Amino acid sequence: MKELIEAIAKALVDNPDHVQVRAIEGEQVIVFELRVHPSDLGKVIGRQGRTAESIRTILGAAGMKLRKRVTLEILE
């Protein structure tokens, strides 16, 4: 799932080499921290957060298969 987030983020940003994804896994929850270049932050979040919400929806569907709740945090 980490690779999925990286692939989506790299397709959206101008600086794909600055994309970093870190997974923090608990018993029932997986938290993914996404870091991008500060100039690309708006591209990942999108207008009114629509792009970020779409990525979270995809992760939620993938998490159902693993029977875990998946959270995405976009960090500066």
C-alpha positions as CSV (number, residue, x, y, z in Angstrom):
1,M,0.0,0.0,0.0
2,K,3.0,2.3,0.6
3,E,3.9,1.8,-3.1
4,L,0.4,2.8,-4.1
5,I,0.6,6.1,-2.2
6,E,4.1,6.8,-3.6
7,A,2.9,6.2,-7.2
8,I,-0.1,8.4,-6.8
9,A,1.8,11.2,-5.2
10,K,4.7,11.1,-7.7
11,A,2.2,11.4,-10.6
12,L,0.7,14.5,-9.1
13,V,3.8,16.5,-8.1
14,D,6.6,18.4,-9.9
15,N,9.3,17.1,-7.7
16,P,8.8,13.3,-7.5
17,D,12.2,12.8,-5.9
18,H,11.0,14.6,-2.7
19,V,8.1,12.2,-2.1
20,Q,8.4,10.2,1.1
21,V,5.9,7.8,2.6
22,R,6.3,6.3,6.1
23,A,4.0,3.7,7.6
24,I,3.1,3.4,11.2
25,E,1.3,0.2,11.9
26,G,-0.8,-0.6,14.9
27,E,-3.1,-3.6,15.7
28,Q,-6.1,-2.3,13.8
29,V,-4.9,1.0,12.2
30,I,-2.2,1.8,9.7
31,V,-1.2,5.5,9.5
32,F,0.7,6.6,6.4
33,E,2.6,9.9,6.6
34,L,3.2,11.5,3.2
35,R,5.8,14.2,2.8
36,V,6.3,16.2,-0.4
37,H,8.2,19.3,-1.4
38,P,6.5,22.4,0.1
39,S,5.8,23.8,-3.4
40,D,3.9,20.6,-4.3
41,L,1.7,20.5,-1.1
42,G,-1.2,22.2,-2.9
43,K,-1.2,19.7,-5.7
44,V,-1.4,16.7,-3.4
45,I,-4.2,18.3,-1.3
46,G,-6.2,19.7,-4.2
47,R,-8.9,22.2,-4.3
48,Q,-10.9,22.1,-1.1
49,G,-9.1,18.9,-0.2
50,R,-10.7,16.9,-3.0
51,T,-7.5,15.1,-4.2
52,A,-6.5,14.2,-0.6
53,E,-10.0,12.9,0.1
54,S,-9.8,10.8,-3.1
55,I,-6.5,9.3,-2.1
56,R,-8.0,8.5,1.4
57,T,-11.0,6.8,-0.2
58,I,-8.8,4.6,-2.3
59,L,-6.7,3.7,0.8
60,G,-9.9,3.0,2.8
61,A,-11.0,0.5,0.1
62,A,-7.6,-1.2,0.1
63,G,-7.7,-1.3,3.9
64,M,-11.0,-3.2,3.9
65,K,-9.2,-6.0,2.2
66,L,-6.7,-6.1,5.0
67,R,-9.4,-5.6,7.7
68,K,-7.6,-2.5,9.0
69,R,-8.4,1.1,9.1
70,V,-6.1,3.2,7.0
71,T,-5.3,6.9,7.7
72,L,-3.3,9.3,5.5
73,E,-1.6,12.3,7.0
74,I,-0.1,14.8,4.6
75,L,2.9,16.6,6.3
76,E,4.8,19.7,5.3
